[in-house]
Amino acid sequence: MKDNVGQPQAARGAPVGQSWSIEDSLELYNVPAWSSGYFSINAAGHVVVRPDTTAAHEIDLLEVVQGLQERDLSAPVVIRFSDILAHRLRHLHAAFNQAIAENDYRNRYTAVFPIKVNQQRLVVEEVFRYGREFGFGLEVGSKPELLAVMAMTEAAPERPIICNGFKDSSYIEAVILATKLGRTIIPVIENFAELELLLRHADAYGVRPKLGVRVKLATEGSGRWRDSAGERSKFGLFITEILELFAALKARDMLDCLKLVHCHPGSQLQDIRRIKDAINELAHVYAELKLMGAGLEYIDVGGGLGIDYDGSGTNFPSSMNYTLNEYASDVVYRVGSVCNARNIPHPLIISESGRAIAAHHSVLIFNVLGRSALDRFRVNGRDAQEYGGEAALPQPVRDLLDAYRNIDERRLVECYHDALTARDQALQMFNLGLLSLEFRGLTERLYWASCARIRDLCRRLDRYPEELEDLENVLSDTYFCNFSIFQSLPDSWAIDQLFPIMPIHRLHELPARKAVLADITCDSDGKVDRFVGPRDVKRTLELHEPVPGEDYYLGVFLVGAYQETLGDLHNLFGDTHVVHIRLHDEGGWWIEEIVKGDTANRVLEYMEYDVAELAPALARDCERAVREGRLTVAESQGLKRFYENELNGYAYLEP
């Protein structure tokens, strides 16, 4: 997808005054395309959540937000819909089961959830619980993750644990001990030095471990993470090294311990061709090693299964040009075809599709705090009313007035050039000290009023004149929103990841404003200015005029993968409130779990401030102010209470 420029009026949104419907909002925000059936809009104009993708079971998102407000849980808040997690796991299992049946594949499929995708305990526990009926397991990429999973799998030793990442001696020792405990655990050898450590600890504990090996594929990846595959990838063994590993195991009579081959074709793979090539290459490596005598039983196709964030269904970094069913069918068909050609048994297929499991189930909700609008400046074009001073209007200012008066639909580009030239001349005079601040203000007001008038006339045309295409973006509002992009949407800031963003209510009303979103950090990068559109990436988002005294809520969707674990503490805005919502058996919804967001004192503790000393230090200063007559005792007590309350309060802005 490309940025939305030069689009006809239908792509730019409806003009003010046109009637508006729920169907218009569904199209404008492209909801049917990116939602995968989990989100829609009801007759009241509210976003609804459909955890099983059916209208029979839906949850009004605004109703949830208002219910949380009544429980003193104000925005921003991440709302997790546990039933969507369960549905994603069932959907993944069903897609592979269908592919196995259609391709006469003579083994089964299982998934392992990479907990790096969302390491929050409640999420991992829910994935593990909901995956029980399918035998799904977990993937870890570090020693702390392994230690957590070793305890979590206490009552399920048969569920697979795949161990990736760089491994030191203690990591590998933990793997061997987990093997002795009876866990189905497979350490994947990422670099050749790990083999020696594994063999040493296996000998020390008298264990014959199940081993895996990551293959450094020649097939390159695609998209933002293309370098995680191919010959320059970070992890994996070259074929020469795999043959050396094979020889070392054979010399120890341990070929039966080599149970799994693994590859990682990338993350958020948007092109199905890359997946096909990677799986085909991995399957041939599997077949060759199996024929050589390795005890292989599993083929791990890694992660990479994408999410269609923008709904375009294209080979675009925030999209994917294939479906889950197509992915499953291609994996099963290619592995089965290679094995059939070499007359070897079909292996158990494992995938690490964390993003596809977790992304849909979380929604970030925040409220709008205020806005800045460039088209707020109004003029009438009469000299006496625009300027009441005695000094004569300088020529550039008079030219701007003339430009405003002469705006005509037949010469919009010429009118814009006239206004731009006059504005530039006025600014030059100001910088030379030849124009007063009052005239500078009048220049500013006249220029923006002219631009707004030209834009309004352009909206009546079938197509914007080429030189005026960017006026909508230039004149867009800035909506200031109660969240931190660095904490809650780090991928939007770091890698320009697109996330679907839209109002969660008032969707039966025409959204007459176009805006970019700014967060409450002090960083100029703290903004979102690329949005999902029905045709292309939009530089502005259609929003409603805020109503004084009423909250206006926006939702960011598909944020369940990586965003919580990658977030940072920029400006000391910590974790938001998190709430787990479940469908009620008798209809409606209920709160399964509440995780309160970070307080000010907690984020200060993260940065090693001595929180216990902060309030006493301020109290001492208050007493000095009382002694010196700058504060009364009552004012001093009020200040101390305020300070202590704020230390214990939500790190974000509260009503």
C-alpha positions, 0 to 999 in steps of 0.5 A: 500500500502507498500513502493516500494522495490524489484520491477521488472524493469517495476515498477522502471521506464524505463532505460535511452535511452528508448523511452517515450510516453504520455501513459508511463507518465500517467502510471508512475504517475498513473494519470487515477487512482487518477485523477477521470477524472479531470486531464490528459496529452495532446499531448504536454506533458502538464498536462491538467485540465478537469473540467467536466471530458471530453476532450471537455473542458480542460485547459492546466496547463502550459499555465495557469502558464505561463499566470500568470507569464506574470501577475507578479504572480510567483510560488508558486501558488495555482490554484483553478478550480471553475468548478471542485467544481461545478462538484463535487457538481453535482456528489454528488447530482446525486449519491444520487439521483440515490441511492434514485431512485434505493432503492425506498427511499421516501425522499430526500438528501442534503449536507452541506459543513463543512467550516473548510475543506476550510474556504477561503471566495471565496471557501465557497461562490462558494460552496454555490452558486453552491449548490443552485440548490440542496438546499445544505447548510453549516456546522459550527464548531465554533462561528466565522464560524457561524457569517460568515455563518449567513451573507452569508445566508441572501437571502437563509433562507431555506438552512440548517445550521448545527452547530457542535463543542463545544458551549458556551452561546454566540454561542448558543445565536447566533443560537437562534437569527439566528432562529428568523431571519428565518434561517433553523439552527440546533444546534447539542448537542455535550455534555449534558451541551449544552442542558441547555444553549439552553433551557435557550436562547430559553425561553428568545427569545420565540423560539422553535428551531430545535435541533439535537443530536450527537450520540456516536456510539459503532461502531469504526472508521477506518484509521488515525481518527479512534478515532473520532468515538466509545465510546472514541470519543471526542463529542457525547452523550451516549445512556443513556444521549440521553434518559435523553435529551429526558426526559428533552424535553418531560417534557417541551413539546418540543419533536417536537423540536428534529429534527435530529440525527447525527454521525461522523464516522471519516474522510477519511474513507477508509473501506466501512464496517465501514461506513455501520456499523455506518449508520446502528447503527445511523438508529436504534437510529433514528428509536427508538427515532422516535417511542418514539415520537421525532419529528425527520425529518433528519438523518445526517450521518456526514463526512468521505467520502474518496478521493482516493489520491493514486488511489489504490482503497484499504483499505489504509489510503490514499485511499478508497475501495469504490466509491461515488456511492457505498457510496450513495447506502449503506447510502440510503439502510441502512437508508431505510431498518431500517425505512421500518422494523419499519414502520416509514417515511424515513428521509431527509438524510444529509451528511457533505462530505467536503473533497469529495467536495473540494479536487479535485479543487485545485492544488499547483504549484511550481518551482524547484530552483536547485538540489543536485546529489550524482552520479555527482562524476566521476572517471576513476579508474587510480591512476595517474589521480585520485590523483596527489600528491606525497604521497602514496595512503593509503591502504583503498583508494587503496582498493576503487580504486580496488573495482571500477575497478573490478565492474562486473555484475556477482558479484555486491553485492560483489563489493558493500561490498568491496567498503563499507568496504574500505570506512568505513576503510578510514573514521576511519583513518580520524577520527584518524587523519591518513588520509588527507582531500584530501584523504578523498575527494578522498574516497568520490568520489570513493565510490559514483562513485562505487555506481552509477556504481553498480546501473547502472548495476543493472538496466539492471537486471530483478530484483535487488539483495536484498541487493542492493534494496535501492541503487536507494533511496540512490543515489536519487537526492534532488530537491530544490523547491520553497514552504513550506511544512508546509504552503502548504502541512501540512498533508504531514508533520504531518500525512504522507498524500500522495498527487499525485505529478508530473511535469506539462510539459515535460511529452513526455520526459523520466524522467531520474532522481529519486529524493526527494523534499526539500522545502525552509524552514531551517527545515530538516523535510521540504521534501517530500519522499513518492510518489504515484506510479502505484503499491506501495508507492515510496520513490523517484519521477521520474523527468526530468533533469533541463534545465539551464535557463528554469523553471521546474514546479511540481504540487501537486494535490487534495490539496483543503481540509484542506491544506490551513486552516491548514498551518502555518508560519514556517520561515515566509513563508505565504500564496501563491498566489491563482488564481481562473480559470474558463472555458470560454463559447467559449473555453479556460479559464479566471481568475475569481479572484486573491488573492495575496500571503503574502508579507514579511511585512504582515507575519512580522505583523502576528508575531507582528513586528512593520513594520512601524518602520523597514524601518526607523530603517534601514535608520538610520543605513544607515546614520551612515554608510555614516557618517562613510564612510562605504557606499556612499550616492548612496549605502545607497539609493540603500540599502534602496530601496532594503529593502523597495522593499523586505518588500513589495515583495512576501514572497517566492523566485521570479525570 
